[in-house]
């Protein structure tokens, strides 16, 4: 293996384009792309200057010039594709959600352990500079005792029943596509919730259009999240403590600004992100550092064990609102 990992992109959808653009912008070594269509792979490779285009996922996984595979297929295929890559000897960065449910996440975890490879969820927002600074402030006690998190993730997406976001057979709905962001943020700050309350509104397809959750934690802490695929909201977040609060501007889970505000209303700090691209390259850099250090557990910032736990929380929410995916 070279000093830098050689990346392969599995699937050529919109999120793969965003991720690959950030990789190329930051100088990562993107060696190959694989698609079920030779034309799609060739077009993607030409767009991003990638040396090799494979006309199948299997060919990408067999490529000896690829060390790590970014899996960006639809949700129900994440486990299958990730396990295949791991068994082919590749590390994997799996687009969120990590899998369709906890059982599938455990399959990926077990395959990574069996093959001595790193499997990490592409929750890139945790690695952004403003999120790093927020954790620093909390750790330093700048907020006093942190008591609550409030976060929303809302987008006005397609109402076409055939669209991925509305198709249950593709894991569609607000929870897995959008709710994963604030729910992962709650896990980041507070860990596993002791109690979960949730409510949802559904579309005619059976996919959840709106999902609201309240998590309770020991010591009286709470996290409140709201996500929706049929409305455009503020997409802001707040972390509230006894001495101060952090207000994160739109869009809170991407490079943005925040303010540390004292209990009396005075602004103690203003932070503004200055990031090239979307910011997905920060997790890619962390991924390479983890592999170089032999940290195949995912490290402290987002361990594979935590990702499996988050999938368990999503399962519990779905059980409460009565949401099941075909084949479960």
NUSEFI-322043 format. One record per residue: x, y, z of N, C-alpha, C in turn. Coordinates in steps of 0.1 Angstrom, whole numbers, plus 5000, padded with zeros to 4 digits. Example, Ala and Ser with C-alpha at 12.3 -4.5 7.8 and 13.67 -1.06 7.14 Angstrom:
# residues 2
   nx   ny   nz  cax  cay  caz   cx   cy   cz
 5132 4943 5078 5123 4955 5078 5132 4967 5078
 5128 4978 5071 5137 4989 5071 5129 5000 5079
This chain:
# residues 328
   nx   ny   nz  cax  cay  caz   cx   cy   cz
 5008 4988 5000 5000 5000 5000 5009 5012 5000
 5005 5022 4992 5012 5035 4992 5009 5043 5005
 5016 5054 5006 5014 5063 5018 5000 5068 5019
 4994 5071 5007 4980 5075 5007 4971 5064 5002
 4959 5063 5007 4950 5053 5003 4945 5056 4988
 4943 5046 4981 4937 5047 4967 4922 5044 4968
 4914 5054 4964 4900 5053 4966 4893 5048 4953
 4883 5040 4956 4874 5036 4945 4859 5040 4949
 4852 5045 4939 4838 5050 4941 4829 5039 4936
 4820 5034 4945 4810 5024 4941 4797 5030 4939
 4792 5032 4927 4780 5038 4923 4782 5053 4919
 4774 5058 4911 4776 5071 4905 4765 5081 4906
 4758 5080 4918 4747 5090 4920 4751 5103 4925
 4741 5111 4929 4744 5125 4933 4754 5126 4945
 4752 5118 4955 4761 5119 4967 4775 5115 4963
 4777 5105 4954 4790 5101 4950 4797 5113 4943
 4789 5120 4935 4795 5132 4928 4800 5142 4938
 4792 5145 4948 4796 5155 4958 4809 5150 4966
 4809 5138 4970 4820 5132 4977 4833 5132 4968
 4832 5128 4956 4843 5127 4947 4849 5141 4944
 4840 5150 4942 4844 5164 4940 4853 5169 4951
 4849 5166 4964 4857 5171 4975 4870 5163 4976
 4870 5150 4973 4882 5142 4973 4892 5148 4963
 4888 5151 4951 4896 5157 4941 4901 5171 4944
 4892 5179 4950 4896 5192 4954 4907 5192 4964
 4907 5182 4973 4917 5181 4984 4929 5173 4981
 4929 5168 4968 4941 5161 4964 4942 5146 4968
 4931 5140 4970 4931 5125 4973 4933 5117 4960
 4937 5105 4962 4940 5096 4951 4928 5088 4947
 4920 5092 4938 4908 5085 4934 4912 5077 4921
 4913 5064 4923 4918 5055 4912 4908 5050 4903
 4896 5047 4908 4886 5039 4900 4872 5042 4904
 4863 5040 4895 4848 5041 4898 4842 5029 4892
 4831 5024 4899 4824 5012 4894 4809 5015 4893
 4803 5011 4882 4788 5013 4881 4783 5000 4874
 4770 4999 4875 4763 4987 4868 4762 4990 4853
 4765 5003 4849 4765 5007 4835 4778 5012 4831
 4783 5006 4820 4796 5010 4815 4796 5025 4811
 4785 5029 4805 4784 5043 4801 4784 5053 4813
 4777 5049 4824 4777 5058 4836 4791 5058 4842
 4798 5047 4843 4811 5047 4849 4821 5055 4840
 4820 5054 4827 4829 5061 4818 4826 5076 4819
 4814 5080 4820 4810 5094 4821 4815 5100 4834
 4813 5093 4845 4818 5097 4858 4833 5098 4859
 4840 5089 4853 4855 5089 4853 4860 5101 4845
 4853 5104 4834 4857 5115 4826 4854 5128 4833
 4843 5129 4840 4840 5141 4847 4850 5145 4858
 4855 5135 4865 4864 5137 4876 4879 5133 4873
 4882 5130 4861 4896 5126 4858 4901 5114 4865
 4892 5104 4866 4895 5091 4873 4901 5081 4863
 4912 5075 4866 4919 5067 4856 4911 5055 4850
 4904 5048 4859 4898 5035 4856 4883 5036 4858
 4875 5031 4848 4860 5030 4849 4857 5016 4847
 4850 5010 4858 4846 4996 4857 4831 4995 4854
 4827 4985 4846 4813 4984 4842 4805 4975 4852
 4811 4972 4863 4804 4964 4874 4810 4967 4887
 4802 4965 4898 4807 4967 4911 4818 4956 4914
 4816 4944 4909 4825 4933 4911 4839 4936 4905
 4839 4942 4894 4852 4946 4888 4859 4956 4896
 4852 4966 4902 4858 4976 4911 4864 4969 4923
 4857 4960 4929 4862 4953 4941 4874 4944 4938
 4875 4940 4926 4886 4931 4922 4899 4939 4918
 4897 4952 4917 4908 4961 4912 4919 4962 4923
 4931 4957 4920 4942 4957 4929 4948 4972 4932
 4943 4981 4924 4948 4995 4926 4939 5003 4935
 4929 4996 4941 4919 5002 4950 4921 4997 4964
 4923 5006 4974 4925 5002 4988 4912 5004 4996
 4904 5014 4993 4892 5018 5001 4881 5021 4991
 4869 5015 4994 4858 5017 4986 4847 5026 4993
 4843 5036 4986 4832 5045 4991 4819 5039 4985
 4810 5034 4994 4798 5028 4990 4786 5038 4990
 4780 5041 4979 4770 5051 4978 4757 5046 4970
 4755 5033 4972 4743 5028 4966 4731 5031 4974
 4718 5027 4970 4707 5029 4978 4708 5022 4991
 4700 5027 5001 4702 5021 5015 4701 5006 5016
 4691 4999 5009 4690 4985 5011 4702 4977 5006
 4711 4983 4998 4722 4977 4992 4735 4979 5000
 4735 4988 5010 4747 4992 5017 4754 4979 5023
 4746 4971 5031 4752 4960 5037 4758 4950 5027
 4751 4947 5017 4756 4937 5007 4769 4942 5000
 4769 4955 4996 4780 4961 4989 4792 4962 4999
 4790 4967 5011 4800 4969 5021 4807 4955 5024
 4799 4945 5027 4804 4932 5030 4812 4926 5019
 4807 4928 5007 4815 4923 4995 4828 4930 4994
 4829 4943 4996 4841 4950 4995 4851 4946 5006
 4846 4944 5018 4854 4940 5029 4860 4926 5027
 4852 4917 5021 4857 4904 5018 4866 4903 5007
 4866 4914 4999 4876 4916 4988 4889 4922 4993
 4889 4925 5006 4901 4931 5012 4902 4946 5011
 4891 4952 5009 4891 4967 5009 4885 4973 5022
 4890 4984 5026 4884 4992 5036 4871 4998 5030
 4862 5002 5038 4849 5008 5033 4845 5020 5041
 4841 5030 5033 4834 5042 5039 4820 5041 5033
 4810 5039 5042 4797 5036 5037 4788 5048 5039
 4781 5052 5029 4772 5064 5029 4762 5061 5040
 4758 5072 5047 4747 5071 5057 4734 5069 5051
 4725 5062 5057 4727 5054 5070 4736 5042 5067
 4744 5038 5076 4753 5027 5075 4747 5015 5069
 4734 5012 5072 4727 5001 5068 4712 5004 5069
 4704 4994 5066 4689 4995 5067 4685 4994 5082
 4692 4986 5090 4688 4983 5103 4700 4978 5111
 4698 4976 5124 4710 4972 5132 4716 4959 5128
 4707 4949 5125 4712 4936 5121 4722 4937 5109
 4718 4945 5099 4727 4947 5088 4740 4954 5092
 4739 4964 5101 4751 4971 5105 4760 4961 5113
 4755 4952 5120 4763 4942 5127 4770 4933 5117
 4763 4930 5106 4769 4922 5095 4782 4929 5090
 4780 4942 5087 4792 4950 5082 4803 4950 5093
 4799 4952 5105 4809 4953 5116 4817 4939 5117
 4809 4928 5116 4816 4915 5118 4825 4912 5106
 4820 4916 5094 4829 4914 5082 4842 4922 5083
 4841 4934 5088 4853 4942 5089 4863 4936 5099
 4857 4931 5110 4866 4924 5120 4872 4912 5114
 4864 4904 5107 4869 4891 5101 4880 4893 5091
 4879 4905 5084 4889 4907 5073 4900 4917 5077
 4900 4922 5089 4910 4932 5093 4910 4945 5086
 4897 4950 5083 4896 4962 5076 4887 4972 5084
 4888 4985 5080 4880 4995 5086 4867 4997 5079
 4856 4997 5086 4843 5000 5080 4838 5012 5088
 4836 5024 5081 4832 5036 5088 4819 5042 5081
 4810 5047 5089 4799 5054 5083 4803 5068 5078
 4798 5072 5067 4801 5085 5061 4793 5096 5067
 4794 5097 5081 4788 5108 5088 4798 5120 5088
 4800 5126 5077 4811 5135 5075 4809 5148 5083
 4797 5151 5088 4795 5163 5095 4802 5164 5108
 4805 5152 5114 4812 5152 5127 4826 5157 5126
 4832 5157 5114 4846 5160 5112 4848 5175 5107
 4837 5182 5105 4838 5196 5101 4844 5205 5111
 4851 5215 5107 4858 5224 5117 4849 5230 5127
 4837 5234 5123 4828 5241 5133 4823 5230 5144
 4821 5218 5139 4817 5207 5149 4829 5204 5159
 4841 5204 5153 4853 5202 5162 4853 5213 5172
 4851 5226 5169 4851 5237 5178 4840 5236 5188
 4828 5231 5184 4817 5230 5193 4821 5220 5204
 4826 5209 5200 4830 5199 5210 4841 5204 5220
 4850 5212 5214 4860 5218 5223 4854 5227 5233
 4844 5235 5229 4838 5244 5239 4830 5237 5250
 4823 5226 5246 4816 5218 5255 4826 5212 5265
 4837 5206 5260 4846 5199 5268 4853 5209 5278
 4854 5221 5274 4861 5232 5283 4851 5237 5293
 4838 5233 5292 4829 5238 5302 4823 5252 5299
 4824 5256 5286 4820 5270 5283 4805 5271 5283
 4797 5260 5283 4783 5260 5283 4778 5257 5297
 4787 5255 5307 4782 5250 5320 4778 5235 5318
 4767 5232 5325 4762 5218 5323 4753 5218 5311
 4757 5210 5301 4749 5209 5289 4736 5201 5292
 4724 5207 5289 4712 5201 5292 4703 5197 5281
 4705 5203 5269 4696 5199 5258 4702 5202 5244
 4697 5195 5234 4700 5197 5220 4687 5198 5213
 4686 5208 5204 4674 5210 5195 4680 5211 5181
 4675 5202 5172 4680 5203 5158 4669 5198 5148
 4669 5204 5137 4660 5200 5126 4667 5198 5113
 4662 5189 5105 4667 5187 5091 4655 5185 5082
 4652 5196 5075 4640 5196 5066 4643 5200 5052
 4638 5193 5043 4640 5197 5029 4627 5194 5021
 4624 5203 5011 4613 5201 5003 4617 5193 4991
 4615 5180 4992 4620 5170 4981 4608 5166 4973
 4611 5158 4963 4601 5154 4953 4589 5146 4960
 4577 5149 4954 4565 5141 4959 4562 5130 4949
 4570 5128 4939 4568 5117 4930 4569 5103 4937
 4558 5095 4937 4558 5082 4944 4570 5073 4940
 4575 5075 4928 4586 5066 4924 4600 5071 4928
 4600 5084 4933 4613 5089 4938 4618 5081 4949
 4632 5080 4950 4638 5073 4961 4634 5076 4975
 4631 5089 4977 4628 5094 4990 4614 5089 4995
 4606 5085 4985 4592 5081 4988 4590 5066 4986
 4600 5059 4983 4599 5044 4980 4604 5036 4991
 4595 5029 4998 4599 5021 5010 4609 5010 5006
 4607 5004 4994 4616 4994 4989 4630 4998 4988
 4633 5012 4988 4646 5017 4987 4650 5023 5000
 4642 5020 5011 4645 5026 5024 4642 5041 5025
 4632 5045 5016 4629 5059 5016 4622 5064 5028
 4621 5077 5029 4615 5084 5041 4624 5094 5048
 4619 5102 5056 4627 5113 5062 4636 5107 5072
 4633 5096 5079 4642 5092 5090 4656 5088 5086
 4657 5079 5076 4670 5074 5072 4678 5084 5064
 4671 5092 5056 4678 5102 5047 4681 5115 5055
 4672 5120 5063 4674 5133 5069 4675 5132 5084
 4667 5124 5091 4667 5123 5105 4680 5117 5111
 4687 5110 5103 4700 5104 5107 4710 5115 5112
 4709 5127 5106 4719 5138 5109 4716 5143 5123
 4705 5148 5127 4703 5152 5141 4704 5141 5151
 4699 5129 5147 4700 5118 5157 4714 5114 5160
 4723 5114 5149 4737 5112 5151 4743 5123 5160
 4739 5135 5158 4744 5146 5166 4741 5144 5180
 4728 5140 5183 4725 5137 5197 4733 5126 5203
 4736 5116 5196 4745 5105 5200 4759 5111 5203
 4763 5119 5194 4777 5125 5195 4778 5133 5208
 4768 5140 5212 4769 5148 5224 4766 5140 5237
 4755 5131 5236 4750 5125 5249 4751 5110 5249
 4754 5104 5238 4755 5089 5238 4741 5083 5236
 4740 5071 5240 4727 5063 5238 4716 5069 5246
 4704 5071 5241 4693 5076 5249 4688 5065 5258
 4684 5070 5270 4677 5061 5280 4663 5058 5276
 4656 5068 5270 4642 5066 5266 4640 5074 5253
 4631 5068 5245 4629 5074 5232 4614 5076 5230
 4610 5088 5225 4596 5090 5221 4596 5096 5207
 4587 5091 5199 4587 5095 5185 4573 5095 5179
 4572 5104 5169 4559 5105 5162 4562 5108 5147
 4553 5103 5138 4556 5105 5124 4543 5107 5116
 4544 5114 5105 4534 5116 5095 4538 5108 5082
 4529 5101 5076 4533 5092 5065 4527 5097 5052
 4534 5094 5041 4529 5096 5027 4521 5084 5023
 4514 5086 5012 4506 5075 5007 4514 5062 5003
 4527 5064 5000 4535 5053 4997 4539 5045 5009
 4536 5050 5021 4540 5044 5034 4553 5049 5039
 4560 5057 5032 4573 5063 5036 4569 5075 5046
 4578 5077 5056 4576 5088 5066 4580 5101 5059
 4570 5110 5060 4573 5124 5055 4578 5133 5066
 4574 5131 5078 4578 5139 5089 4581 5130 5101
 4591 5132 5109 4595 5124 5120 4600 5133 5131
 4594 5132 5143 4598 5140 5155 4602 5130 5166
 4613 5134 5172 4618 5125 5183 4622 5133 5196
 4620 5127 5207 4625 5132 5220 4633 5121 5227
 4646 5124 5229 4654 5115 5236 4656 5120 5250
 4656 5111 5260 4659 5114 5274 4672 5107 5278
 4679 5113 5287 4692 5108 5291 4693 5109 5307
 4702 5102 5313 4703 5103 5327 4707 5117 5331
 4703 5122 5342 4706 5135 5347 4697 5146 5342
 4686 5142 5335 4676 5152 5330 4679 5158 5317
 4689 5153 5309 4692 5159 5296 4682 5154 5286
 4680 5162 5276 4671 5158 5265 4676 5163 5251
 4672 5156 5241 4675 5160 5227 4662 5159 5219
 4659 5169 5212 4647 5170 5204 4651 5172 5189
 4646 5163 5181 4649 5164 5166 4636 5164 5158
 4636 5171 5147 4625 5171 5137 4631 5170 5123
 4626 5161 5115 4630 5160 5102 4618 5158 5093
 4619 5163 5081 4608 5162 5071 4613 5163 5057
 4607 5155 5048 4610 5156 5034 4601 5164 5025
 4590 5169 5032 4580 5177 5024 4579 5191 5028
 4588 5197 5036 4588 5211 5039 4602 5216 5041
 4605 5228 5038 4618 5234 5040 4618 5243 5052
 4625 5239 5062 4625 5246 5075 4639 5253 5077
 4641 5258 5089 4653 5266 5091 4666 5258 5091
 4666 5245 5094 4678 5237 5094 4689 5243 5103
 4685 5246 5115 4694 5251 5125 4694 5242 5137
 4704 5244 5146 4705 5236 5158 4710 5245 5170
 4706 5240 5182 4711 5247 5194 4715 5237 5204
 4726 5240 5211 4731 5232 5222 4730 5241 5234
 4722 5237 5244 4719 5246 5255 4724 5241 5269
 4731 5250 5275 4737 5246 5288 4732 5256 5299
 4737 5254 5311 4733 5262 5323 4739 5276 5322
 4751 5277 5316 4758 5290 5316 4757 5297 5302
 4755 5289 5292 4755 5295 5278 4749 5285 5268
 4747 5290 5256 4742 5281 5246 4750 5284 5233
 4749 5274 5224 4755 5275 5211 4744 5275 5201
 4743 5285 5192 4733 5285 5182 4740 5284 5168
 4737 5273 5161 4743 5269 5149 4734 5274 5137
 4739 5281 5128 4731 5287 5117 4728 5276 5106
 4720 5280 5097 4716 5272 5085 4729 5271 5076
 4732 5259 5071 4726 5246 5075 4736 5240 5085
 4730 5237 5096 4739 5234 5108 4748 5222 5106
 4745 5212 5098 4753 5200 5096 4763 5202 5084
 4764 5214 5078 4774 5216 5068 4782 5228 5072
 4793 5232 5066 4801 5243 5070 4793 5256 5072
 4793 5262 5084 4784 5273 5086 4790 5281 5098
 4782 5290 5103 4786 5298 5115 4778 5294 5127
 4784 5297 5139 4777 5296 5151 4781 5306 5161
 4773 5308 5171 4776 5318 5182 4775 5311 5195
 4784 5314 5204 4784 5310 5218 4778 5322 5225
 4766 5320 5231 4758 5331 5237 4757 5328 5252
 4761 5338 5261 4759 5337 5275 4745 5337 5279
 4742 5333 5291 4729 5332 5296 4722 5346 5297
 4730 5357 5298 4725 5370 5298 4724 5376 5284
 4726 5368 5274 4725 5372 5260 4737 5378 5253
 4748 5379 5260 4760 5384 5254 4767 5374 5245
 4772 5378 5234 4779 5369 5225 4793 5368 5229
 4797 5355 5233 4810 5353 5238 4820 5349 5227
 4815 5343 5216 4823 5338 5205 4814 5337 5193
 4820 5341 5181 4814 5338 5168 4824 5330 5160
 4819 5319 5155 4828 5311 5147 4822 5310 5132
 4831 5312 5123 4827 5311 5109 4835 5301 5101
 4829 5291 5095 4837 5281 5088 4842 5287 5074
 4854 5284 5071 4860 5287 5058 4865 5274 5052
 4857 5268 5044 4859 5255 5039 4858 5254 5024
 4867 5248 5017 4866 5246 5003 4857 5234 5000
 4848 5236 4990 4839 5225 4987 4829 5223 4998
 4823 5211 4999 4813 5207 5008 4818 5204 5022
 4830 5200 5022 4837 5196 5035 4837 5181 5038
 4834 5173 5028 4835 5159 5030 4849 5153 5031
 4859 5161 5027 4872 5157 5027 4878 5156 5041
 4872 5162 5051 4878 5161 5064 4876 5147 5069
 4865 5141 5067 4863 5127 5071 4872 5118 5063
 4874 5120 5050 4883 5112 5042 4897 5112 5048
 4902 5124 5052 4915 5125 5058 4916 5118 5071
 4905 5119 5079 4905 5111 5092 4905 5096 5089
 4898 5092 5079 4897 5078 5075 4911 5073 5072
 4919 5080 5064 4932 5076 5061 4941 5076 5073
 4939 5085 5082 4947 5086 5094 4944 5074 5103
 4932 5070 5104 4928 5058 5112 4934 5045 5106
 4934 5044 5093 4940 5032 5087 4955 5032 5090
 4961 5043 5088 4976 5044 5090 4980 5041 5104
 4971 5044 5114 4974 5042 5128 4969 5028 5132
 4963 5020 5123 4957 5007 5127 4945 5008 5135
 4938 5019 5135 4926 5021 5143 4914 5016 5135
 4912 5003 5134 4901 4997 5126 4888 4997 5134
 4888 5002 5146 4875 5003 5153 4868 5016 5150
 4874 5025 5142 4868 5038 5138 4872 5049 5147
 4879 5047 5158 4883 5058 5166 4873 5063 5175
 4877 5074 5183 4868 5079 5193 4857 5088 5187
 4859 5094 5176 4850 5104 5171 4837 5097 5165
 4839 5085 5159 4827 5078 5154 4832 5063 5152
 4830 5056 5163 4834 5042 5163 4824 5034 5156
 4828 5022 5151 4818 5013 5144 4808 5009 5154
 4812 5007 5167 4803 5003 5177 4792 5013 5179
 4796 5026 5179 4786 5037 5180 4776 5037 5168
 4781 5035 5156 4773 5035 5145 4763 5023 5146
 4767 5012 5150 4757 5001 5152 4747 5005 5163
 4751 5012 5173 4741 5016 5183 4731 5026 5178
 4736 5035 5169 4727 5045 5163 4717 5038 5154
 4721 5028 5147 4711 5020 5139 4701 5013 5148
 4705 5009 5160 4695 5004 5170 4685 5014 5174
 4690 5027 5176 4681 5037 5179 4671 5040 5168
 4675 5040 5156 4666 5041 5144 4656 5030 5144
 4661 5018 5147 4651 5006 5148 4641 5009 5158
 4645 5014 5170 4635 5016 5181 4625 5027 5177
 4629 5037 5170 4620 5047 5165 4610 5041 5155
 4615 5033 5146 4606 5027 5136 4596 5018 5142
 4601 5011 5153 4591 5002 5160 4580 5010 5166
 4583 5022 5171 4573 5030 5178 4563 5036 5168
 4568 5040 5156 4559 5046 5147 4553 5036 5137
 4557 5023 5138 4551 5013 5129 4557 5013 5115
 4570 5016 5114 4575 5016 5100 4584 5004 5098
 4581 4996 5088 4589 4985 5084 4593 4986 5069
 4604 4981 5065 4608 4981 5051 4606 4967 5045
 4603 4966 5032 4601 4953 5026 4612 4944 5028
 4609 4932 5032 4620 4922 5034 4624 4920 5048
 4620 4930 5057 4625 4928 5071 4616 4918 5078
